[in-house]
């Protein structure tokens, strides 16, 4: 496609373009003309007419002595004395003010320079510029003079000069009113935009604005998802989300990244159905998912949770939802009660074992008291062996109690996992964590049980050792003495 700039080069018979800059509404470029005699009024008149009629063009021609003339579309070229240059070198500066036509069309003369000018600006500056362009407009066409391209968002289209059949559906201003009714974006009247303004519906390899527009789309989606959002300064945005939890956070604009999941959530809220109800449910789920992370880092699980919760809401199952939450709460309470009992299982077994030992001891002493020789030779060989057997079975009972406790701890953990699996289709992952308190359970209750188990084991072992030593010491015929005697005899036999 032949651009206006290329036509100027050809008509002026020069390739000496020494400067070119293009902003969204302004173009400036400079040619150096070696022989001004080659430039005639007819050529200038033809070049001025080649610009779109909506744009204002001004040409300043200056010679080396700083003598010159200014020409615009509305001037009568015959009134200028072109002969003053007398064929000497001149500098020709072109200035174009790009206006928006009644059909909402604005020019782009050099697509690459235009994209460069946009993408090198700060995001808030870009938002402000496009807000001014789109104020009170449903759509905007950028007519590209030097490239045959076709890119389009929901309200902005980049088209070639020959491609005027592009139609953008309306509804932008209605959407703007809807998002303002559902979210308090404090800068909303300064940045009169919606995410769809930057959402490319038609794109391609030559689209140099996709990354920049994607960030703007994400930024605006966040502002309209949140209950309250404010661009505090050029560096950060503060947002508040009120749901099952109240969340406040800052988003650093320089670190902003594109997030399609946030955009999906925004589109889901405002495209069809009751946007107020959808917004409430979305904020409830997001408030849970943003407990430990920034909203910019939301993943696809969040959107899936929002949809599943909304489906439940749509089916008029709010009462069932609350009943299920109560059931989960009761199940958690039952597991915690069992864990409390489990924490005392080994100490309880140790207590019963101690009672059994001392009951036997009391019986032996009582029997000796009523005998002919009270308290003489109570701990005979037979009594000592019986005590040793009791201590041996106490050790076995301790081992069994530890095994049983460890098994019940695992069963308790499996109970929580089963509880999660049973309700994972009803509640999202974050909500289940809130209901079940899984982290608290693992970090506190199980730790407490294991700690009490370990102390009980140590206390039980110490008690058994002390009891064994006492029995061996006070026994008239202890096993220890018998073992020593056995070793002595074995040594004598070896001799």
Secondary structure, DSSP 4 states (H G I P E B T S, - for coil): ---HHHHHHHHHT---EEEEEE-SSEEEEEEEES-GGG--HHHHHHHHHHS-TTSEEEEEEEETTS-EEEEETTS-GGGS-GGGGTT--EEEEEEEEPPP-TTSEEEES-HHHHHHHHHTS-HHHHHHHHHHHHTT-S-EEEEESS---EEEESSEEEEETT---------HHHHHHHHHHH-EETTTTTS---GGGG-EEE--TT-TTHHHHHHHHHHHHHHHHSSEEEE-SSSEEEEEEESSSEEEEEEEGGG----HHHHHHHHHHHSSS-HHHHHHHHHHHHHHHTSSS-GGG--HHHHHHHHHHHHHHHTT-HHHHHHHHHHHHHHHHHHHHHHHHHHTHHHHHHHHHHHHHHHHHHHHHHHHHTSSSTTSS-S-HHHHHHHHHHHHHHHHHHHHHHHHHHHHHHHHHHHHHHHHHHHTTTS-HHHHHHHH-HHHIIIIIHHHHHHHHHHHHHHHHHHHHHHHHHHHHH-TT-HHHHHHHHHHHHHHHH-
